[in-house]
Amino acid sequence: MVTAEALSISAAAQATGLSAHTLRPYERAGLMLDPVERAPSSHRRLQRGRDPLGHAVTRLPATGMHPRLRRLVRAGDGNEEERLALLEAHRAAVLEQLELMRANLDAIEFKIDRYLEQAC
């Protein structure tokens, strides 16, 4: 049964700043935090006032976070240690990438400085 607090996929997309085309594949893959209700018309209905994928939906995918975290969260209590281990491993990988990007930025800044020195 659809609750009064449920939103259409387009309304949920607008509320989260994501497109409906982005939300639908997450729902099909079973990665929503809450089960997706269906209206009598069979349209998806998502919970109001909640990012249906969790607060990290706009951040973790951009970092390459493994979808396993979403499945673990959705599975409920009892796997917190596995979630923590997954997040800690991912943090280490992101920090390594960040260090590499900083080194790349330093190289770019060096080249810019060289060109600016030559132009003066």
Number of C-alpha atoms within 10 A of each C-alpha: 7 15 13 9 10 19 20 18 20 17 16 24 20 12 15 19 11 14 15 16 11 10 20 15 12 15 18 10 10 15 22 23 20 18 14 19 18 16 15 9 6 8 12 19 22 27 21 16 12 14 20 22 19 15 11 12 16 14 10 14 11 9 13 11 18 13 13 13 17 20 16 17 19 17 12 10 8 10 11 12 9 13 17 12 11 15 15 12 12 17 14 11 15 15 12 12 13 12 12 12 12 12 12 12 12 12 12 12 12 12 12 12 12 11 11 10 9 8 7 5
